[in-house]
Amino acid sequence: MARTPTFVHRIQFGLFRLVEAVVRRLSWRTVSRLGSALGLLFYRIDPRHRRVVRGNLRNSDLALEAAALEPLSRACFAHFGSLLGTTLRQLQAAPEELLAITRIEGQEHIEAAFAEGRAVIGITGHLGNWELMGLAMSLAGRKMTVIGRELDNPLLEERLRTNRNRFGNTMIPKAGGVRSALRAVKEGRFVAFLLDQDALNQGVFVKFLGRWASTYPTPGMLAARFDLPILPIASRVLADGTLLVTAYPPFHAPATGDPARDAWVATQRMTTWIEQRVRENPGQWFWMHRRFKTQPGPGRPGLPPEAWMAALAD
């Protein structure tokens, strides 16, 4: 059911359109630099998110020295500011503009996954510029069906959804997303998941950056149930401002006859792959997210049996 915009929603949308009109007249490099500067400003005036970033970094197993926390925290804010700016800039960008600032490598891995002739489970994380990555993939002919949370402002949500879908991608609202994802799989589509979000009590616990992290089991469950190829894809913003999208070798969930175990092992392997990308490029991961908010305890999902964890070494 469509949500009715409130007066505040309309004010927010009006301001958004004003900023969008200004940004559209600027170059990509200028927008990126202004966004980075804005991100660094928020690093100084937003203590709540600054604490979240520092806490996530401090409690991860990146083995960071105390002196490294502030520079990496600042890099996170600067990157996210640049991401917001370039996302605004790309809303009206023509296909040739987007193709000029993106490059996809690992095409052989993409072809290998689709050569199986079935649906493909794509996994990625909040690394680099995931919004631009989605457009780049659809422009390259690999249209994705993506599950995502709707924005609180319905006017902004419609604007963002229009941008995400304009080259053939399809967005599935997170509410009811499992049923829609199952339908997409049965239709043989490319179903992609941003898997590095806290799943609250709806998830399963897997290890991520040295800590337990509640993670949505849907992609692992679908991959295990239908024996689908899992295609990992990451993006990285390069020094010149262009985006490198990299596809990695596809893999399959184990098939032991135990659906819960196979789905968990697949989820852990997907999460481990995202962790490896974060370790390679920590300044471009979304440390502002309270990824570890949900921890084991009463009323929470149970931890995996030791036998399941041991299976990862097989």
C-alpha positions as a Markdown table, in Angstrom:
| # | Residue | x | y | z |
|---|---|---|---|---|
| 1 | Met | 0.0 | 0.0 | 0.0 |
| 2 | Ala | 1.4 | 3.4 | -1.0 |
| 3 | Arg | 2.2 | 5.7 | 2.0 |
| 4 | Thr | 0.9 | 9.2 | 2.1 |
| 5 | Pro | 3.6 | 11.8 | 2.3 |
| 6 | Thr | 3.5 | 14.1 | 5.3 |
| 7 | Phe | 4.3 | 17.9 | 5.3 |
| 8 | Val | 7.8 | 17.1 | 6.6 |
| 9 | His | 8.3 | 14.6 | 3.9 |
| 10 | Arg | 7.4 | 17.2 | 1.3 |
| 11 | Ile | 9.8 | 19.8 | 2.8 |
| 12 | Gln | 12.6 | 17.2 | 2.8 |
| 13 | Phe | 11.9 | 16.2 | -0.8 |
| 14 | Gly | 11.9 | 19.9 | -1.9 |
| 15 | Leu | 15.3 | 20.4 | -0.3 |
| 16 | Phe | 16.5 | 17.2 | -1.9 |
| 17 | Arg | 15.4 | 18.3 | -5.4 |
| 18 | Leu | 17.1 | 21.7 | -4.8 |
| 19 | Val | 20.4 | 20.1 | -3.9 |
| 20 | Glu | 20.0 | 17.6 | -6.8 |
| 21 | Ala | 19.6 | 20.4 | -9.3 |
| 22 | Val | 22.8 | 22.1 | -8.1 |
| 23 | Val | 24.8 | 18.9 | -8.0 |
| 24 | Arg | 23.7 | 18.0 | -11.5 |
| 25 | Arg | 25.6 | 21.0 | -12.9 |
| 26 | Leu | 28.9 | 20.0 | -11.3 |
| 27 | Ser | 31.6 | 17.6 | -12.4 |
| 28 | Trp | 31.9 | 14.2 | -10.9 |
| 29 | Arg | 35.3 | 15.1 | -9.4 |
| 30 | Thr | 33.9 | 18.3 | -7.8 |
| 31 | Val | 30.9 | 16.5 | -6.4 |
| 32 | Ser | 33.1 | 13.8 | -4.9 |
| 33 | Arg | 35.4 | 16.4 | -3.3 |
| 34 | Leu | 32.6 | 18.4 | -1.9 |
| 35 | Gly | 31.0 | 15.2 | -0.6 |
| 36 | Ser | 34.2 | 14.2 | 1.1 |
| 37 | Ala | 34.5 | 17.7 | 2.7 |
| 38 | Leu | 30.9 | 17.4 | 4.0 |
| 39 | Gly | 31.7 | 13.9 | 5.4 |
| 40 | Leu | 34.7 | 15.3 | 7.3 |
| 41 | Leu | 32.5 | 18.1 | 8.6 |
| 42 | Phe | 30.0 | 15.6 | 10.0 |
| 43 | Tyr | 32.9 | 13.7 | 11.5 |
| 44 | Arg | 33.4 | 16.7 | 13.8 |
| 45 | Ile | 29.7 | 17.5 | 14.5 |
| 46 | Asp | 28.1 | 14.0 | 14.7 |
| 47 | Pro | 29.5 | 12.4 | 17.9 |
| 48 | Arg | 26.9 | 9.6 | 17.8 |
| 49 | His | 28.1 | 8.1 | 14.5 |
| 50 | Arg | 31.7 | 8.9 | 15.3 |
| 51 | Arg | 31.3 | 6.7 | 18.4 |
| 52 | Val | 29.7 | 3.9 | 16.3 |
| 53 | Val | 32.6 | 4.0 | 13.8 |
| 54 | Arg | 35.3 | 4.0 | 16.4 |
| 55 | Gly | 33.6 | 1.3 | 18.4 |
| 56 | Asn | 33.2 | -0.9 | 15.3 |
| 57 | Leu | 36.9 | -0.4 | 14.4 |
| 58 | Arg | 38.1 | -0.9 | 18.0 |
| 59 | Asn | 36.1 | -4.1 | 18.5 |
| 60 | Ser | 36.9 | -5.7 | 15.2 |
| 61 | Asp | 39.9 | -8.0 | 14.8 |
| 62 | Leu | 41.7 | -5.8 | 12.4 |
| 63 | Ala | 44.4 | -5.4 | 15.0 |
| 64 | Leu | 44.5 | -1.6 | 14.7 |
| 65 | Glu | 46.7 | 0.4 | 16.8 |
| 66 | Ala | 45.1 | 3.3 | 18.7 |
| 67 | Ala | 46.8 | 5.8 | 16.5 |
| 68 | Ala | 45.1 | 4.3 | 13.4 |
| 69 | Leu | 41.6 | 4.7 | 14.7 |
| 70 | Glu | 41.1 | 8.4 | 14.0 |
| 71 | Pro | 42.6 | 8.4 | 10.4 |
| 72 | Leu | 40.5 | 5.4 | 9.4 |
| 73 | Ser | 37.4 | 6.9 | 11.1 |
| 74 | Arg | 37.9 | 10.1 | 9.1 |
| 75 | Ala | 38.4 | 8.2 | 5.9 |
| 76 | Cys | 35.0 | 6.4 | 6.5 |
| 77 | Phe | 33.2 | 9.7 | 6.9 |
| 78 | Ala | 34.9 | 11.2 | 3.9 |
| 79 | His | 34.1 | 8.2 | 1.8 |
| 80 | Phe | 30.4 | 8.2 | 2.8 |
| 81 | Gly | 30.1 | 11.9 | 2.1 |
| 82 | Ser | 31.6 | 11.3 | -1.4 |
| 83 | Leu | 29.2 | 8.4 | -1.9 |
| 84 | Leu | 26.1 | 10.6 | -1.1 |
| 85 | Gly | 27.3 | 13.3 | -3.4 |
| 86 | Thr | 28.0 | 11.0 | -6.3 |
| 87 | Thr | 24.7 | 9.2 | -5.8 |
| 88 | Leu | 22.9 | 12.5 | -6.2 |
| 89 | Arg | 25.0 | 13.2 | -9.3 |
| 90 | Gln | 24.2 | 9.9 | -10.9 |
| 91 | Leu | 20.4 | 10.3 | -10.6 |
| 92 | Gln | 20.2 | 12.2 | -13.9 |
| 93 | Ala | 23.4 | 10.9 | -15.5 |
| 94 | Ala | 23.2 | 9.5 | -19.0 |
| 95 | Pro | 24.3 | 5.9 | -19.6 |
| 96 | Glu | 27.4 | 7.0 | -21.4 |
| 97 | Glu | 28.4 | 9.1 | -18.4 |
| 98 | Leu | 28.1 | 6.1 | -16.1 |
| 99 | Leu | 29.9 | 3.8 | -18.4 |
| 100 | Ala | 32.8 | 6.3 | -18.6 |
| 101 | Ile | 33.4 | 6.2 | -14.8 |
| 102 | Thr | 32.9 | 2.5 | -14.2 |
| 103 | Arg | 34.8 | -0.7 | -15.2 |
| 104 | Ile | 33.9 | -4.3 | -14.6 |
| 105 | Glu | 36.5 | -7.0 | -14.3 |
| 106 | Gly | 36.1 | -10.7 | -13.8 |
| 107 | Gln | 33.6 | -11.1 | -16.7 |
| 108 | Glu | 34.7 | -14.8 | -16.9 |
| 109 | His | 33.3 | -15.4 | -13.4 |
| 110 | Ile | 30.0 | -13.7 | -14.3 |
| 111 | Glu | 29.8 | -15.9 | -17.5 |
| 112 | Ala | 30.6 | -19.0 | -15.5 |
| 113 | Ala | 27.7 | -18.4 | -13.1 |
| 114 | Phe | 25.2 | -17.7 | -15.8 |
| 115 | Ala | 26.4 | -20.6 | -17.9 |
| 116 | Glu | 24.7 | -23.0 | -15.4 |
| 117 | Gly | 21.4 | -21.8 | -16.9 |
| 118 | Arg | 19.6 | -21.2 | -13.6 |
| 119 | Ala | 19.0 | -18.4 | -11.2 |
| 120 | Val | 22.1 | -16.8 | -9.8 |
| 121 | Ile | 22.6 | -15.6 | -6.2 |
| 122 | Gly | 24.6 | -12.4 | -6.1 |
| 123 | Ile | 26.2 | -11.2 | -2.9 |
| 124 | Thr | 27.9 | -8.0 | -2.1 |
| 125 | Gly | 28.4 | -5.6 | 0.8 |
| 126 | His | 28.3 | -1.9 | 1.6 |
| 127 | Leu | 31.7 | -1.3 | 0.0 |
| 128 | Gly | 32.9 | 1.2 | -2.5 |
| 129 | Asn | 29.8 | 2.6 | -4.3 |
| 130 | Trp | 27.1 | -0.1 | -4.3 |
| 131 | Glu | 24.5 | 2.1 | -5.8 |
| 132 | Leu | 26.7 | 2.9 | -8.9 |
| 133 | Met | 27.7 | -0.8 | -9.0 |
| 134 | Gly | 24.1 | -1.8 | -9.5 |
| 135 | Leu | 23.7 | 0.6 | -12.4 |
| 136 | Ala | 26.9 | -0.6 | -13.9 |
| 137 | Met | 25.8 | -4.2 | -13.8 |
| 138 | Ser | 22.5 | -3.5 | -15.4 |
| 139 | Leu | 24.1 | -1.4 | -18.1 |
| 140 | Ala | 26.4 | -4.4 | -18.8 |
| 141 | Gly | 23.3 | -6.5 | -19.4 |
| 142 | Arg | 23.1 | -8.3 | -16.0 |
| 143 | Lys | 19.9 | -7.0 | -14.6 |
| 144 | Met | 19.5 | -7.7 | -10.9 |
| 145 | Thr | 16.6 | -8.2 | -8.5 |
| 146 | Val | 17.7 | -6.6 | -5.2 |
| 147 | Ile | 16.1 | -6.8 | -1.8 |
| 148 | Gly | 16.3 | -3.4 | 0.0 |
| 149 | Arg | 14.8 | -1.5 | 2.9 |
| 150 | Glu | 12.5 | 1.3 | 1.9 |
| 151 | Leu | 13.3 | 4.9 | 2.9 |
| 152 | Asp | 11.1 | 6.5 | 5.6 |
| 153 | Asn | 10.2 | 9.3 | 3.2 |
| 154 | Pro | 8.0 | 7.8 | 0.4 |
| 155 | Leu | 8.8 | 10.6 | -2.0 |
| 156 | Leu | 12.6 | 10.0 | -1.6 |
| 157 | Glu | 12.0 | 6.3 | -1.8 |
| 158 | Glu | 10.2 | 6.6 | -5.1 |
| 159 | Arg | 13.0 | 8.8 | -6.5 |
| 160 | Leu | 15.7 | 6.4 | -5.4 |
| 161 | Arg | 13.8 | 3.3 | -6.6 |
| 162 | Thr | 13.3 | 5.0 | -10.0 |
| 163 | Asn | 17.1 | 5.6 | -10.3 |
| 164 | Arg | 17.9 | 2.0 | -9.2 |
| 165 | Asn | 15.4 | 0.5 | -11.7 |
| 166 | Arg | 16.0 | 2.7 | -14.7 |
| 167 | Phe | 18.2 | 0.3 | -16.6 |
| 168 | Gly | 16.3 | -2.8 | -15.8 |
| 169 | Asn | 17.0 | -3.7 | -12.2 |
| 170 | Thr | 14.1 | -4.5 | -9.9 |
| 171 | Met | 13.9 | -3.6 | -6.2 |
| 172 | Ile | 12.1 | -5.9 | -3.7 |
| 173 | Pro | 11.0 | -4.3 | -0.4 |
| 174 | Lys | 12.5 | -6.0 | 2.6 |
| 175 | Ala | 9.0 | -6.6 | 4.0 |
| 176 | Gly | 7.9 | -9.8 | 2.4 |
| 177 | Gly | 11.2 | -10.1 | 0.6 |
| 178 | Val | 11.8 | -13.8 | 1.2 |
| 179 | Arg | 8.6 | -14.7 | -0.8 |
| 180 | Ser | 9.5 | -12.3 | -3.6 |
| 181 | Ala | 13.1 | -13.6 | -3.7 |
| 182 | Leu | 11.8 | -17.2 | -3.9 |
| 183 | Arg | 9.6 | -16.2 | -6.8 |
| 184 | Ala | 12.5 | -14.5 | -8.6 |
| 185 | Val | 14.7 | -17.6 | -8.1 |
| 186 | Lys | 12.0 | -19.8 | -9.6 |
| 187 | Glu | 11.8 | -17.4 | -12.6 |
| 188 | Gly | 15.6 | -17.9 | -13.1 |
| 189 | Arg | 16.6 | -14.3 | -12.3 |
| 190 | Phe | 19.8 | -12.7 | -10.9 |
| 191 | Val | 18.9 | -12.1 | -7.3 |
| 192 | Ala | 21.4 | -9.9 | -5.4 |
| 193 | Phe | 21.8 | -9.3 | -1.7 |
| 194 | Leu | 23.6 | -6.8 | 0.4 |
| 195 | Leu | 24.6 | -9.3 | 3.1 |
| 196 | Asp | 26.4 | -7.1 | 5.7 |
| 197 | Gln | 23.4 | -5.7 | 7.6 |
| 198 | Asp | 22.3 | -6.5 | 11.1 |
| 199 | Ala | 19.4 | -9.0 | 10.8 |
| 200 | Leu | 18.2 | -8.5 | 14.4 |
| 201 | Asn | 16.3 | -11.6 | 15.6 |
| 202 | Gln | 15.5 | -12.7 | 12.0 |
| 203 | Gly | 19.1 | -13.8 | 11.3 |
| 204 | Val | 21.6 | -16.5 | 12.0 |
| 205 | Phe | 24.8 | -15.9 | 13.8 |
| 206 | Val | 28.0 | -16.1 | 11.8 |
| 207 | Lys | 31.5 | -14.8 | 12.5 |
| 208 | Phe | 32.4 | -11.4 | 10.9 |
| 209 | Leu | 35.6 | -9.4 | 11.7 |
| 210 | Gly | 36.1 | -11.6 | 14.8 |
| 211 | Arg | 32.6 | -11.1 | 16.3 |
| 212 | Trp | 29.2 | -12.8 | 16.1 |
| 213 | Ala | 27.0 | -11.0 | 13.6 |
| 214 | Ser | 23.3 | -11.6 | 13.0 |
| 215 | Thr | 23.0 | -12.2 | 9.3 |
| 216 | Tyr | 20.0 | -12.7 | 7.0 |
| 217 | Pro | 19.9 | -16.4 | 6.0 |
| 218 | Thr | 17.8 | -16.0 | 2.8 |
| 219 | Pro | 20.6 | -16.1 | 0.2 |
| 220 | Gly | 22.2 | -19.1 | 1.8 |
| 221 | Met | 18.9 | -20.9 | 2.1 |
| 222 | Leu | 18.0 | -20.3 | -1.5 |
| 223 | Ala | 21.5 | -21.3 | -2.8 |
| 224 | Ala | 21.4 | -24.5 | -0.7 |
| 225 | Arg | 17.8 | -25.4 | -1.5 |
| 226 | Phe | 18.1 | -25.0 | -5.3 |
| 227 | Asp | 21.9 | -25.6 | -5.7 |
| 228 | Leu | 22.4 | -22.2 | -7.2 |
| 229 | Pro | 25.7 | -20.6 | -8.1 |
| 230 | Ile | 26.7 | -17.8 | -5.6 |
| 231 | Leu | 28.4 | -14.9 | -7.4 |
| 232 | Pro | 30.4 | -12.5 | -5.2 |
| 233 | Ile | 30.8 | -9.0 | -6.5 |
| 234 | Ala | 32.5 | -6.0 | -4.9 |
| 235 | Ser | 33.2 | -2.4 | -5.9 |
| 236 | Arg | 36.1 | -0.1 | -5.1 |
| 237 | Val | 36.4 | 3.7 | -5.7 |
| 238 | Leu | 39.8 | 4.3 | -7.3 |
| 239 | Ala | 42.1 | 7.3 | -6.7 |
| 240 | Asp | 40.9 | 8.9 | -9.9 |
| 241 | Gly | 37.3 | 8.7 | -8.8 |
| 242 | Thr | 36.2 | 5.9 | -11.1 |
| 243 | Leu | 34.6 | 2.7 | -9.9 |
| 244 | Leu | 36.1 | -0.7 | -10.3 |
| 245 | Val | 33.5 | -3.5 | -10.0 |
| 246 | Thr | 35.1 | -6.9 | -9.5 |
| 247 | Ala | 33.3 | -10.3 | -9.9 |
| 248 | Tyr | 34.9 | -13.3 | -8.1 |
| 249 | Pro | 34.7 | -17.0 | -8.8 |
| 250 | Pro | 31.2 | -18.4 | -8.2 |
| 251 | Phe | 30.8 | -21.2 | -5.6 |
| 252 | His | 28.0 | -23.4 | -4.4 |
| 253 | Ala | 26.5 | -24.2 | -1.0 |
| 254 | Pro | 27.4 | -27.6 | 0.4 |
| 255 | Ala | 24.8 | -30.4 | -0.2 |
| 256 | Thr | 24.8 | -32.7 | 2.8 |
| 257 | Gly | 21.1 | -33.3 | 3.1 |
| 258 | Asp | 20.8 | -31.1 | 6.2 |
| 259 | Pro | 19.2 | -27.9 | 4.8 |
| 260 | Ala | 19.8 | -25.8 | 8.0 |
| 261 | Arg | 23.5 | -26.7 | 8.2 |
| 262 | Asp | 24.0 | -26.2 | 4.4 |
| 263 | Ala | 22.4 | -22.8 | 4.5 |
| 264 | Trp | 24.4 | -21.7 | 7.6 |
| 265 | Val | 27.7 | -22.8 | 6.0 |
| 266 | Ala | 26.9 | -21.0 | 2.8 |
| 267 | Thr | 26.0 | -17.8 | 4.8 |
| 268 | Gln | 29.3 | -18.0 | 6.8 |
| 269 | Arg | 31.3 | -18.5 | 3.5 |
| 270 | Met | 29.5 | -15.5 | 2.0 |
| 271 | Thr | 30.2 | -13.4 | 5.1 |
| 272 | Thr | 33.8 | -14.5 | 5.2 |
| 273 | Trp | 34.2 | -13.3 | 1.5 |
| 274 | Ile | 32.8 | -9.9 | 2.5 |
| 275 | Glu | 35.1 | -9.7 | 5.5 |
| 276 | Gln | 38.1 | -10.3 | 3.2 |
| 277 | Arg | 37.1 | -7.4 | 1.0 |
| 278 | Val | 36.7 | -5.2 | 4.1 |
| 279 | Arg | 40.2 | -6.1 | 5.2 |
| 280 | Glu | 41.6 | -5.2 | 1.8 |
| 281 | Asn | 39.8 | -1.8 | 1.7 |
| 282 | Pro | 38.6 | -0.8 | 5.2 |
| 283 | Gly | 38.3 | 2.9 | 4.5 |
| 284 | Gln | 35.4 | 2.2 | 2.0 |
| 285 | Trp | 33.2 | 0.0 | 4.2 |
| 286 | Phe | 30.1 | 1.4 | 5.9 |
| 287 | Trp | 31.4 | 1.4 | 9.5 |
| 288 | Met | 28.6 | 3.8 | 10.5 |
| 289 | His | 26.2 | 0.9 | 10.6 |
| 290 | Arg | 25.6 | -0.9 | 13.9 |
| 291 | Arg | 26.5 | -4.2 | 12.3 |
| 292 | Phe | 27.0 | -6.0 | 15.7 |
| 293 | Lys | 24.0 | -4.6 | 17.6 |
| 294 | Thr | 22.4 | -8.0 | 17.9 |
| 295 | Gln | 24.4 | -10.3 | 20.0 |
| 296 | Pro | 23.8 | -13.8 | 21.4 |
| 297 | Gly | 21.6 | -13.9 | 24.4 |
| 298 | Pro | 18.1 | -14.8 | 25.7 |
| 299 | Gly | 15.5 | -14.4 | 23.1 |
| 300 | Arg | 18.1 | -14.3 | 20.3 |
| 301 | Pro | 18.9 | -16.8 | 17.6 |
| 302 | Gly | 21.1 | -19.7 | 18.8 |
| 303 | Leu | 24.7 | -20.1 | 18.0 |
| 304 | Pro | 25.6 | -22.7 | 15.3 |
| 305 | Pro | 26.6 | -26.2 | 16.5 |
| 306 | Glu | 30.3 | -26.8 | 16.7 |
| 307 | Ala | 30.0 | -29.5 | 14.0 |
| 308 | Trp | 28.7 | -26.8 | 11.6 |
| 309 | Met | 31.7 | -24.6 | 12.3 |
| 310 | Ala | 34.0 | -27.5 | 11.9 |
| 311 | Ala | 32.5 | -28.2 | 8.5 |
| 312 | Leu | 34.0 | -24.9 | 7.2 |
| 313 | Ala | 37.5 | -26.5 | 7.4 |
| 314 | Asp | 36.4 | -29.4 | 5.1 |
